[in-house]
Amino acid sequence: MGENNKAVPRHVAIILDGNGRWAKKRMLPRNAGHAAGSKNVEKICEAAWNMGIEYVTMYAFSTENWSRPQEEVDALMKLLHSYLKDCIKTSKKNNMQVRVMTEHRSRC
């Protein structure tokens, strides 16, 4: 096969990780890293679309994240909520679907 004839997967799954370390390396607060990471999600989705990838799964918040300090968890939830509102607007405009998969868990 030629370089331009490589098979493109229908589905790509990505674990979002390392935003806190990215921020620490730049001497920024962890939440700045999370915000920067959320901006990369848009770039990833657009690149996937341009490549012909039909489905992208982002694993954004693991069960281990609940053990982080409450302030950081609250900031992550606020960022996720804000991001999803914008994402849903964009997806409707582009005739795309957004599905949120979650396992609801109350914090002890």
MOPAC internal coordinates of N, CA, C and O (Angstrom, degrees):
PM7 1SCF
backbone

  N    0.0000 0     0.00 0     0.00 0    0    0    0
  C    1.4479 1     0.00 0     0.00 0    1    0    0
  C    1.5200 1   110.13 1     0.00 0    2    1    0
  O    1.2310 1   120.61 1   -38.04 1    3    2    1
  N    1.3142 1   116.44 1   141.96 1    3    2    1
  C    1.4530 1   120.66 1   175.70 1    5    3    2
  C    1.5096 1   111.09 1   -74.19 1    6    5    3
  O    1.2310 1   120.68 1   -13.00 1    7    6    5
  N    1.3051 1   116.30 1   167.00 1    7    6    5
  C    1.4735 1   122.04 1  -178.53 1    9    7    6
  C    1.5256 1   112.18 1   -55.98 1   10    9    7
  O    1.2310 1   119.98 1   143.92 1   11   10    9
  N    1.3302 1   117.65 1   -36.08 1   11   10    9
  C    1.4681 1   121.13 1  -177.19 1   13   11   10
  C    1.5153 1   112.92 1   -84.90 1   14   13   11
  O    1.2310 1   119.40 1   175.75 1   15   14   13
  N    1.3176 1   118.74 1    -4.25 1   15   14   13
  C    1.4580 1   121.74 1  -176.70 1   17   15   14
  C    1.5212 1   113.07 1  -105.83 1   18   17   15
  O    1.2310 1   119.82 1  -159.96 1   19   18   17
  N    1.3275 1   117.95 1    20.04 1   19   18   17
  C    1.4670 1   120.54 1   179.92 1   21   19   18
  C    1.5222 1   109.35 1   -70.14 1   22   21   19
  O    1.2310 1   121.34 1   -36.90 1   23   22   21
  N    1.3161 1   115.04 1   143.10 1   23   22   21
  C    1.4644 1   120.61 1   178.85 1   25   23   22
  C    1.5312 1   109.75 1   -67.43 1   26   25   23
  O    1.2310 1   121.22 1   -41.29 1   27   26   25
  N    1.3128 1   115.27 1   138.71 1   27   26   25
  C    1.4661 1   121.53 1   177.95 1   29   27   26
  C    1.5227 1   107.36 1  -106.37 1   30   29   27
  O    1.2310 1   119.92 1   -50.32 1   31   30   29
  N    1.3326 1   117.75 1   129.68 1   31   30   29
  C    1.4674 1   118.79 1   179.21 1   33   31   30
  C    1.5284 1   110.77 1   -67.04 1   34   33   31
  O    1.2310 1   120.41 1   -28.76 1   35   34   33
  N    1.3105 1   116.83 1   151.24 1   35   34   33
  C    1.4654 1   121.22 1   175.69 1   37   35   34
  C    1.5221 1   110.71 1   -77.26 1   38   37   35
  O    1.2310 1   120.62 1   150.63 1   39   38   37
  N    1.3427 1   116.43 1   -29.37 1   39   38   37
  C    1.4575 1   121.16 1  -173.20 1   41   39   38
  C    1.5206 1   109.83 1  -135.69 1   42   41   39
  O    1.2310 1   120.77 1   -45.74 1   43   42   41
  N    1.3244 1   116.14 1   134.26 1   43   42   41
  C    1.4621 1   122.15 1   175.32 1   45   43   42
  C    1.5282 1   106.69 1  -128.30 1   46   45   43
  O    1.2310 1   120.38 1   -45.51 1   47   46   45
  N    1.3213 1   116.89 1   134.49 1   47   46   45
  C    1.4623 1   122.18 1   177.07 1   49   47   46
  C    1.5271 1   108.77 1  -116.26 1   50   49   47
  O    1.2310 1   120.93 1   -43.14 1   51   50   49
  N    1.3176 1   115.83 1   136.86 1   51   50   49
  C    1.4591 1   121.28 1  -175.86 1   53   51   50
  C    1.5222 1   109.02 1  -131.31 1   54   53   51
  O    1.2310 1   120.79 1   -46.02 1   55   54   53
  N    1.3286 1   116.09 1   133.98 1   55   54   53
  C    1.4613 1   122.04 1   173.69 1   57   55   54
  C    1.5195 1   106.97 1   -96.24 1   58   57   55
  O    1.2310 1   120.78 1   -62.08 1   59   58   57
  N    1.3089 1   116.11 1   117.92 1   59   58   57
  C    1.4650 1   121.14 1   178.76 1   61   59   58
  C    1.5189 1   108.04 1   -79.81 1   62   61   59
  O    1.2310 1   120.70 1   -64.22 1   63   62   61
  N    1.3232 1   116.26 1   115.78 1   63   62   61
  C    1.4571 1   120.53 1  -175.05 1   65   63   62
  C    1.5243 1   109.21 1  -151.34 1   66   65   63
  O    1.2310 1   120.50 1   -29.22 1   67   66   65
  N    1.3113 1   116.65 1   150.78 1   67   66   65
  C    1.4514 1   121.17 1   172.43 1   69   67   66
  C    1.5148 1   115.80 1    96.83 1   70   69   67
  O    1.2310 1   119.97 1  -175.71 1   71   70   69
  N    1.3208 1   117.66 1     4.29 1   71   70   69
  C    1.4617 1   119.48 1  -178.74 1   73   71   70
  C    1.5236 1   112.12 1   -66.85 1   74   73   71
  O    1.2310 1   120.62 1   142.00 1   75   74   73
  N    1.3178 1   116.41 1   -38.00 1   75   74   73
  C    1.4635 1   119.87 1   177.55 1   77   75   74
  C    1.5163 1   111.56 1   -65.52 1   78   77   75
  O    1.2310 1   120.59 1   138.48 1   79   78   77
  N    1.3382 1   116.48 1   -41.52 1   79   78   77
  C    1.4628 1   120.40 1   177.60 1   81   79   78
  C    1.5289 1   110.95 1   -65.43 1   82   81   79
  O    1.2310 1   120.73 1   141.53 1   83   82   81
  N    1.3396 1   116.22 1   -38.47 1   83   82   81
  C    1.4709 1   120.82 1   177.34 1   85   83   82
  C    1.5246 1   109.65 1   -58.85 1   86   85   83
  O    1.2310 1   120.41 1   133.84 1   87   86   85
  N    1.3312 1   116.82 1   -46.16 1   87   86   85
  C    1.4646 1   121.35 1  -179.45 1   89   87   86
  C    1.5269 1   110.87 1   -65.69 1   90   89   87
  O    1.2310 1   120.24 1   135.88 1   91   90   89
  N    1.3271 1   117.14 1   -44.12 1   91   90   89
  C    1.4683 1   121.16 1  -178.97 1   93   91   90
  C    1.5243 1   110.59 1   -59.71 1   94   93   91
  O    1.2310 1   120.29 1   138.06 1   95   94   93
  N    1.3221 1   117.05 1   -41.94 1   95   94   93
  C    1.4583 1   121.75 1  -179.97 1   97   95   94
  C    1.5315 1   111.07 1   -60.70 1   98   97   95
  O    1.2310 1   120.70 1   151.22 1   99   98   97
  N    1.3277 1   116.27 1   -28.78 1   99   98   97
  C    1.4632 1   121.98 1  -179.39 1  101   99   98
  C    1.5303 1   112.33 1  -100.51 1  102  101   99
  O    1.2310 1   121.42 1  -169.69 1  103  102  101
  N    1.3366 1   114.89 1    10.31 1  103  102  101
  C    1.4645 1   122.40 1   179.84 1  105  103  102
  C    1.5296 1   112.03 1    56.75 1  106  105  103
  O    1.2310 1   121.12 1  -137.79 1  107  106  105
  N    1.3459 1   115.46 1    42.21 1  107  106  105
  C    1.4565 1   123.03 1   177.64 1  109  107  106
  C    1.5262 1   108.64 1  -113.50 1  110  109  107
  O    1.2310 1   119.76 1   -18.85 1  111  110  109
  N    1.3289 1   118.06 1   161.15 1  111  110  109
  C    1.4704 1   119.52 1   175.31 1  113  111  110
  C    1.5316 1   110.08 1   -66.72 1  114  113  111
  O    1.2310 1   120.94 1   -27.94 1  115  114  113
  N    1.3145 1   115.81 1   152.06 1  115  114  113
  C    1.4683 1   120.92 1  -178.53 1  117  115  114
  C    1.5258 1   111.50 1   -54.54 1  118  117  115
  O    1.2310 1   120.58 1   141.11 1  119  118  117
  N    1.3273 1   116.49 1   -38.89 1  119  118  117
  C    1.4604 1   119.45 1  -178.06 1  121  119  118
  C    1.5239 1   112.02 1   -62.84 1  122  121  119
  O    1.2310 1   119.78 1   150.83 1  123  122  121
  N    1.3255 1   118.02 1   -29.17 1  123  122  121
  C    1.4652 1   120.86 1   175.80 1  125  123  122
  C    1.5321 1   109.72 1   -65.14 1  126  125  123
  O    1.2310 1   120.57 1   143.97 1  127  126  125
  N    1.3089 1   116.52 1   -36.03 1  127  126  125
  C    1.4579 1   120.70 1   176.37 1  129  127  126
  C    1.5160 1   111.94 1   -66.74 1  130  129  127
  O    1.2310 1   120.52 1   139.18 1  131  130  129
  N    1.3187 1   116.61 1   -40.82 1  131  130  129
  C    1.4640 1   120.37 1   178.56 1  133  131  130
  C    1.5290 1   110.43 1   -64.47 1  134  133  131
  O    1.2310 1   120.15 1   138.50 1  135  134  133
  N    1.3244 1   117.32 1   -41.50 1  135  134  133
  C    1.4685 1   121.21 1   178.84 1  137  135  134
  C    1.5310 1   110.62 1   -64.12 1  138  137  135
  O    1.2310 1   120.37 1   137.15 1  139  138  137
  N    1.3299 1   116.89 1   -42.85 1  139  138  137
  C    1.4645 1   120.52 1   178.81 1  141  139  138
  C    1.5294 1   110.41 1   -63.90 1  142  141  139
  O    1.2310 1   120.77 1   140.03 1  143  142  141
  N    1.3141 1   116.14 1   -39.97 1  143  142  141
  C    1.4656 1   120.30 1   178.57 1  145  143  142
  C    1.5166 1   112.45 1   -63.25 1  146  145  143
  O    1.2310 1   120.40 1   142.11 1  147  146  145
  N    1.3218 1   116.84 1   -37.89 1  147  146  145
  C    1.4643 1   119.49 1  -179.87 1  149  147  146
  C    1.5268 1   111.07 1   -65.35 1  150  149  147
  O    1.2310 1   120.30 1   148.13 1  151  150  149
  N    1.3219 1   117.02 1   -31.87 1  151  150  149
  C    1.4681 1   119.95 1   177.41 1  153  151  150
  C    1.5330 1   110.80 1   -68.22 1  154  153  151
  O    1.2310 1   120.09 1   149.19 1  155  154  153
  N    1.3135 1   117.44 1   -30.81 1  155  154  153
  C    1.4632 1   120.48 1   178.29 1  157  155  154
  C    1.5245 1   112.15 1   -69.32 1  158  157  155
  O    1.2310 1   120.16 1   153.76 1  159  158  157
  N    1.3228 1   117.29 1   -26.24 1  159  158  157
  C    1.4659 1   120.48 1   179.43 1  161  159  158
  C    1.5212 1   109.96 1   -58.89 1  162  161  159
  O    1.2310 1   120.06 1   136.97 1  163  162  161
  N    1.3246 1   117.48 1   -43.03 1  163  162  161
  C    1.4695 1   121.34 1   178.53 1  165  163  162
  C    1.5238 1   110.73 1   -59.29 1  166  165  163
  O    1.2310 1   120.66 1   134.87 1  167  166  165
  N    1.3176 1   116.34 1   -45.13 1  167  166  165
  C    1.4669 1   120.54 1  -179.55 1  169  167  166
  C    1.5267 1   110.78 1   -62.88 1  170  169  167
  O    1.2310 1   120.79 1   138.99 1  171  170  169
  N    1.3252 1   116.10 1   -41.01 1  171  170  169
  C    1.4613 1   120.97 1   179.84 1  173  171  170
  C    1.5247 1   110.32 1   -64.04 1  174  173  171
  O    1.2310 1   120.46 1   134.27 1  175  174  173
  N    1.3287 1   116.72 1   -45.73 1  175  174  173
  C    1.4726 1   120.60 1  -179.04 1  177  175  174
  C    1.5256 1   111.04 1   -63.71 1  178  177  175
  O    1.2310 1   120.21 1   138.08 1  179  178  177
  N    1.3138 1   117.20 1   -41.92 1  179  178  177
  C    1.4619 1   120.36 1   179.22 1  181  179  178
  C    1.5290 1   110.78 1   -64.69 1  182  181  179
  O    1.2310 1   120.40 1   136.85 1  183  182  181
  N    1.3256 1   116.85 1   -43.15 1  183  182  181
  C    1.4691 1   120.23 1   178.55 1  185  183  182
  C    1.5269 1   110.28 1   -63.54 1  186  185  183
  O    1.2310 1   120.06 1   138.34 1  187  186  185
  N    1.3183 1   117.48 1   -41.66 1  187  186  185
  C    1.4646 1   121.19 1   178.93 1  189  187  186
  C    1.5282 1   110.15 1   -61.29 1  190  189  187
  O    1.2310 1   120.55 1   134.98 1  191  190  189
  N    1.3189 1   116.56 1   -45.02 1  191  190  189
  C    1.4636 1   121.80 1   178.64 1  193  191  190
  C    1.5346 1   110.15 1   -59.16 1  194  193  191
  O    1.2310 1   120.73 1   133.46 1  195  194  193
  N    1.3218 1   116.22 1   -46.54 1  195  194  193
  C    1.4625 1   120.78 1  -179.06 1  197  195  194
  C    1.5228 1   112.52 1   -64.38 1  198  197  195
  O    1.2310 1   120.50 1   153.20 1  199  198  197
  N    1.3262 1   116.65 1   -26.80 1  199  198  197
  C    1.4655 1   121.31 1   179.05 1  201  199  198
  C    1.5229 1   112.38 1   -84.37 1  202  201  199
  O    1.2310 1   120.36 1   168.25 1  203  202  201
  N    1.3301 1   116.92 1   -11.75 1  203  202  201
  C    1.4539 1   120.58 1  -178.96 1  205  203  202
  C    1.5170 1   114.15 1    94.08 1  206  205  203
  O    1.2310 1   120.16 1  -167.14 1  207  206  205
  N    1.3189 1   117.31 1    12.86 1  207  206  205
  C    1.4602 1   120.99 1   177.13 1  209  207  206
  C    1.5329 1   108.01 1   -77.06 1  210  209  207
  O    1.2310 1   120.69 1   -54.83 1  211  210  209
  N    1.3251 1   116.29 1   125.17 1  211  210  209
  C    1.4608 1   121.16 1  -174.28 1  213  211  210
  C    1.5245 1   113.98 1   -81.11 1  214  213  211
  O    1.2310 1   120.15 1   145.11 1  215  214  213
  N    1.3263 1   117.31 1   -34.89 1  215  214  213
  C    1.4588 1   121.50 1  -173.96 1  217  215  214
  C    1.5242 1   110.73 1  -130.89 1  218  217  215
  O    1.2310 1   120.82 1   -46.02 1  219  218  217
  N    1.3204 1   116.04 1   133.98 1  219  218  217
  C    1.4580 1   121.82 1   175.58 1  221  219  218
  C    1.5213 1   107.04 1  -128.23 1  222  221  219
  O    1.2310 1   120.54 1   -53.41 1  223  222  221
  N    1.3173 1   116.56 1   126.59 1  223  222  221
  C    1.4593 1   122.63 1   175.92 1  225  223  222
  C    1.5173 1   108.20 1  -110.05 1  226  225  223
  O    1.2310 1   120.72 1   -51.10 1  227  226  225
  N    1.3286 1   116.23 1   128.90 1  227  226  225
  C    1.4630 1   121.71 1   177.19 1  229  227  226
  C    1.5225 1   107.37 1  -113.58 1  230  229  227
  O    1.2310 1   120.80 1   -59.19 1  231  230  229
  N    1.3139 1   116.08 1   120.81 1  231  230  229
  C    1.4615 1   121.42 1   176.54 1  233  231  230
  C    1.5240 1   105.87 1   -94.88 1  234  233  231
  O    1.2310 1   120.80 1   -75.99 1  235  234  233
  N    1.3357 1   116.07 1   104.01 1  235  234  233
  C    1.4599 1   120.25 1  -166.74 1  237  235  234
  C    1.5276 1   115.53 1  -104.34 1  238  237  235
  O    1.2310 1   119.32 1   156.95 1  239  238  237
  N    1.3054 1   118.91 1   -23.05 1  239  238  237
  C    1.4605 1   119.25 1  -173.78 1  241  239  238
  C    1.5192 1   108.57 1  -148.61 1  242  241  239
  O    1.2310 1   120.48 1   -71.45 1  243  242  241
  N    1.3121 1   116.69 1   108.55 1  243  242  241
  C    1.4618 1   120.46 1  -177.59 1  245  243  242
  C    1.5312 1   110.73 1   -88.69 1  246  245  243
  O    1.2310 1   121.21 1   -12.86 1  247  246  245
  N    1.3024 1   115.29 1   167.14 1  247  246  245
  C    1.4622 1   119.76 1   179.60 1  249  247  246
  C    1.5264 1   111.57 1   -62.33 1  250  249  247
  O    1.2310 1   120.44 1   151.17 1  251  250  249
  N    1.3342 1   116.76 1   -28.83 1  251  250  249
  C    1.4670 1   120.30 1   178.22 1  253  251  250
  C    1.5295 1   111.81 1   -65.67 1  254  253  251
  O    1.2310 1   120.49 1   154.32 1  255  254  253
  N    1.3299 1   116.68 1   -25.68 1  255  254  253
  C    1.4612 1   120.21 1  -179.06 1  257  255  254
  C    1.5305 1   112.76 1   -64.84 1  258  257  255
  O    1.2310 1   119.88 1   157.89 1  259  258  257
  N    1.3209 1   117.83 1   -22.11 1  259  258  257
  C    1.4654 1   120.11 1   178.89 1  261  259  258
  C    1.5250 1   111.57 1   -65.31 1  262  261  259
  O    1.2310 1   119.79 1   160.21 1  263  262  261
  N    1.3286 1   118.01 1   -19.79 1  263  262  261
  C    1.4661 1   120.51 1  -179.04 1  265  263  262
  C    1.5357 1   112.42 1   -86.26 1  266  265  263
  O    1.2310 1   120.19 1   179.55 1  267  266  265
  N    1.3159 1   117.24 1    -0.45 1  267  266  265
  C    1.4652 1   120.28 1   176.03 1  269  267  266
  C    1.5222 1   109.64 1   -70.65 1  270  269  267
  O    1.2310 1   120.04 1   -13.77 1  271  270  269
  N    1.3273 1   117.52 1   166.23 1  271  270  269
  C    1.4709 1   119.33 1   177.32 1  273  271  270
  C    1.5315 1   110.90 1   -56.71 1  274  273  271
  O    1.2310 1   120.55 1   -37.28 1  275  274  273
  N    1.3258 1   116.56 1   142.72 1  275  274  273
  C    1.4688 1   121.95 1  -176.42 1  277  275  274
  C    1.5250 1   111.80 1   -53.81 1  278  277  275
  O    1.2310 1   120.12 1   140.97 1  279  278  277
  N    1.3126 1   117.38 1   -39.03 1  279  278  277
  C    1.4631 1   121.20 1  -179.48 1  281  279  278
  C    1.5410 1   110.82 1   -61.34 1  282  281  279
  O    1.2310 1   120.50 1   139.34 1  283  282  281
  N    1.3242 1   116.65 1   -40.66 1  283  282  281
  C    1.4634 1   120.09 1   179.64 1  285  283  282
  C    1.5279 1   111.01 1   -70.75 1  286  285  283
  O    1.2310 1   120.17 1   138.91 1  287  286  285
  N    1.3228 1   117.28 1   -41.09 1  287  286  285
  C    1.4669 1   120.94 1   177.49 1  289  287  286
  C    1.5312 1   109.54 1   -60.97 1  290  289  287
  O    1.2310 1   120.41 1   134.69 1  291  290  289
  N    1.3301 1   116.81 1   -45.31 1  291  290  289
  C    1.4677 1   120.67 1   179.48 1  293  291  290
  C    1.5286 1   110.67 1   -60.77 1  294  293  291
  O    1.2310 1   120.29 1   137.70 1  295  294  293
  N    1.3174 1   117.04 1   -42.30 1  295  294  293
  C    1.4719 1   120.87 1   179.41 1  297  295  294
  C    1.5305 1   110.58 1   -65.22 1  298  297  295
  O    1.2310 1   120.39 1   140.17 1  299  298  297
  N    1.3359 1   116.85 1   -39.83 1  299  298  297
  C    1.4680 1   120.23 1   177.86 1  301  299  298
  C    1.5251 1   111.53 1   -64.57 1  302  301  299
  O    1.2310 1   120.44 1   138.19 1  303  302  301
  N    1.3221 1   116.76 1   -41.81 1  303  302  301
  C    1.4633 1   120.17 1   179.30 1  305  303  302
  C    1.5357 1   110.97 1   -65.90 1  306  305  303
  O    1.2310 1   120.51 1   140.71 1  307  306  305
  N    1.3212 1   116.62 1   -39.29 1  307  306  305
  C    1.4727 1   120.55 1   177.83 1  309  307  306
  C    1.5278 1   109.96 1   -64.44 1  310  309  307
  O    1.2310 1   120.17 1   136.15 1  311  310  309
  N    1.3254 1   117.28 1   -43.85 1  311  310  309
  C    1.4563 1   122.02 1   178.68 1  313  311  310
  C    1.5274 1   110.44 1   -63.06 1  314  313  311
  O    1.2310 1   120.24 1   135.51 1  315  314  313
  N    1.3176 1   117.15 1   -44.49 1  315  314  313
  C    1.4601 1   121.24 1   179.89 1  317  315  314
  C    1.5292 1   110.84 1   -62.23 1  318  317  315
  O    1.2310 1   120.55 1   135.37 1  319  318  317
  N    1.3188 1   116.55 1   -44.63 1  319  318  317
  C    1.4622 1   120.77 1   179.48 1  321  319  318
  C    1.5246 1   111.08 1   -60.28 1  322  321  319
  O    1.2310 1   120.56 1   132.62 1  323  322  321
  N    1.3136 1   116.53 1   -47.38 1  323  322  321
  C    1.4563 1   121.87 1   179.46 1  325  323  322
  C    1.5293 1   110.94 1   -62.34 1  326  325  323
  O    1.2310 1   120.89 1   134.95 1  327  326  325
  N    1.3205 1   115.91 1   -45.05 1  327  326  325
  C    1.4570 1   120.72 1  -179.16 1  329  327  326
  C    1.5265 1   110.57 1   -62.57 1  330  329  327
  O    1.2310 1   120.21 1   136.03 1  331  330  329
  N    1.3155 1   117.20 1   -43.97 1  331  330  329
  C    1.4585 1   120.12 1  -177.67 1  333  331  330
  C    1.5287 1   111.50 1   -64.54 1  334  333  331
  O    1.2310 1   119.98 1   142.75 1  335  334  333
  N    1.3254 1   117.65 1   -37.25 1  335  334  333
  C    1.4624 1   119.81 1   176.98 1  337  335  334
  C    1.5248 1   110.51 1   -59.66 1  338  337  335
  O    1.2310 1   120.31 1   133.43 1  339  338  337
  N    1.3198 1   117.00 1   -46.57 1  339  338  337
  C    1.4641 1   121.28 1   179.21 1  341  339  338
  C    1.5247 1   110.80 1   -66.56 1  342  341  339
  O    1.2310 1   120.56 1   138.94 1  343  342  341
  N    1.2974 1   116.54 1   -41.06 1  343  342  341
  C    1.4600 1   121.88 1  -178.23 1  345  343  342
  C    1.5305 1   111.02 1   -62.99 1  346  345  343
  O    1.2310 1   120.48 1   138.21 1  347  346  345
  N    1.3089 1   116.69 1   -41.79 1  347  346  345
  C    1.4652 1   120.69 1  -179.58 1  349  347  346
  C    1.5235 1   110.35 1   -66.59 1  350  349  347
  O    1.2310 1   120.07 1   139.67 1  351  350  349
  N    1.3353 1   117.46 1   -40.33 1  351  350  349
  C    1.4678 1   120.04 1   176.15 1  353  351  350
  C    1.5199 1   110.97 1   -59.91 1  354  353  351
  O    1.2310 1   120.75 1   132.71 1  355  354  353
  N    1.3289 1   116.18 1   -47.29 1  355  354  353
  C    1.4640 1   121.25 1  -179.57 1  357  355  354
  C    1.5215 1   111.02 1   -63.25 1  358  357  355
  O    1.2310 1   120.34 1   138.58 1  359  358  357
  N    1.3246 1   116.96 1   -41.42 1  359  358  357
  C    1.4567 1   120.14 1  -177.98 1  361  359  358
  C    1.5236 1   111.30 1   -65.90 1  362  361  359
  O    1.2310 1   119.75 1   141.42 1  363  362  361
  N    1.3187 1   118.07 1   -38.58 1  363  362  361
  C    1.4657 1   120.66 1   178.00 1  365  363  362
  C    1.5185 1   110.20 1   -63.48 1  366  365  363
  O    1.2310 1   120.68 1   137.91 1  367  366  365
  N    1.3249 1   116.30 1   -42.09 1  367  366  365
  C    1.4612 1   121.57 1   179.90 1  369  367  366
  C    1.5296 1   111.08 1   -62.41 1  370  369  367
  O    1.2310 1   120.11 1   146.77 1  371  370  369
  N    1.3332 1   117.40 1   -33.23 1  371  370  369
  C    1.4607 1   122.91 1  -176.82 1  373  371  370
  C    1.5243 1   113.77 1  -102.27 1  374  373  371
  O    1.2310 1   120.55 1  -166.82 1  375  374  373
  N    1.3356 1   116.56 1    13.18 1  375  374  373
  C    1.4642 1   121.99 1   178.98 1  377  375  374
  C    1.5305 1   111.66 1    56.08 1  378  377  375
  O    1.2310 1   120.87 1  -133.12 1  379  378  377
  N    1.3273 1   115.94 1    46.88 1  379  378  377
  C    1.4581 1   122.36 1   178.87 1  381  379  378
  C    1.5265 1   108.43 1  -119.33 1  382  381  379
  O    1.2310 1   120.66 1   -13.78 1  383  382  381
  N    1.3086 1   116.34 1   166.22 1  383  382  381
  C    1.4581 1   121.42 1   177.98 1  385  383  382
  C    1.5158 1   110.38 1  -115.10 1  386  385  383
  O    1.2310 1   121.49 1   -35.82 1  387  386  385
  N    1.3328 1   114.76 1   144.18 1  387  386  385
  C    1.4531 1   122.20 1   172.34 1  389  387  386
  C    1.5223 1   106.87 1  -120.44 1  390  389  387
  O    1.2310 1   120.73 1   -52.19 1  391  390  389
  N    1.2946 1   116.20 1   127.81 1  391  390  389
  C    1.4615 1   120.95 1   177.24 1  393  391  390
  C    1.5144 1   107.97 1  -123.17 1  394  393  391
  O    1.2310 1   120.90 1   -50.20 1  395  394  393
  N    1.3025 1   115.88 1   129.80 1  395  394  393
  C    1.4544 1   121.19 1   178.36 1  397  395  394
  C    1.5233 1   107.40 1  -104.28 1  398  397  395
  O    1.2310 1   121.18 1   -57.70 1  399  398  397
  N    1.3089 1   115.34 1   122.30 1  399  398  397
  C    1.4634 1   120.73 1   178.27 1  401  399  398
  C    1.5179 1   107.13 1  -109.07 1  402  401  399
  O    1.2310 1   121.22 1   -51.21 1  403  402  401
  N    1.2963 1   115.28 1   128.79 1  403  402  401
  C    1.4516 1   118.76 1  -177.05 1  405  403  402
  C    1.5193 1   111.02 1  -148.52 1  406  405  403
  O    1.2310 1   122.25 1   -22.40 1  407  406  405
  N    1.2790 1   113.30 1   157.60 1  407  406  405
  C    1.4549 1   120.78 1   169.44 1  409  407  406
  C    1.5147 1   104.38 1  -117.66 1  410  409  407
  O    1.2310 1   120.42 1   -75.05 1  411  410  409
  N    1.3216 1   116.81 1   104.95 1  411  410  409
  C    1.4605 1   120.50 1  -176.63 1  413  411  410
  C    1.5230 1   109.27 1   -62.26 1  414  413  411
  O    1.2310 1   121.81 1   -46.45 1  415  414  413
  N    1.2989 1   114.15 1   133.55 1  415  414  413
  C    1.4671 1   119.81 1   179.37 1  417  415  414
  C    1.5183 1   108.25 1  -142.21 1  418  417  415
  O    1.2310 1   120.66 1   -54.46 1  419  418  417
  N    1.2891 1   116.34 1   125.54 1  419  418  417
  C    1.4670 1   118.28 1   175.79 1  421  419  418
  C    1.5171 1   107.98 1   -85.18 1  422  421  419
  O    1.2310 1   121.34 1   -33.33 1  423  422  421
  N    1.2814 1   115.05 1   146.67 1  423  422  421
  C    1.4655 1   120.60 1  -178.67 1  425  423  422
  C    1.5227 1   109.52 1   -83.72 1  426  425  423
  O    1.2310 1   120.68 1   -46.86 1  427  426  425
  N    1.3244 1   116.31 1   133.14 1  427  426  425
  C    1.4687 1   120.60 1  -179.53 1  429  427  426
  C    1.5078 1   111.48 1   -79.55 1  430  429  427
  O    1.2310 1   120.10 1   180.00 1  431  430  429

